[in-house]
């Protein structure tokens, strides 16, 4: 059995999760998140929104995250050994950031949002390069943002984003290079809703350090799983499209 055959089990399970209908629990969680949004200080909302907006623009136009050339050679297995090493490294980095800022209460806790965003995007850029994709291409940076949404959105939004990335290489050929076409407002709201419930406790002194470290660690872990499977879809198209037809 090839490595590609072995990872297909993981990919199929992940694709099933991406395409399932929102459950009653999903809807209830969304309602709780809306209530949480109403009790979080407006200053916190402003910091988060500004950080996300600036991050999106930096990803689409900037080059500060582009640090390595795409890996041109290597099997899927060889690439994923390197990806897993990156996941381990970035999880520790994110946990350290969460612990350090969480220990400082509200002010430093707020500072963790833009820091964590930068860590996540830098991680995704590194992973894209390992899989052999040139992130200096606007369309590859846009794919990174789609991966971000898959990891940190409601199930309803996840369904929509997943269908957008199926057969991405073909769709990208006709994609306009226009920042205004990216729904950043929806992007930032979904991200905020997803992480607010966990991260709000990071703003509480004493327990904030533990909560920040644990939450950041788990968020990077989820992002790592999402990124691997999103790029597997492109590396294993013959598997992916047949399965997608079945899921539809």
Helices and strands as residue ranges (DSSP letters): H 3-19, H 24-39, H 42-61, H 76-102, H 106-130, H 138-151, H 155-165, H 168-172, G 179-181, H 184-199, G 200-203, H 208-235, H 237-247
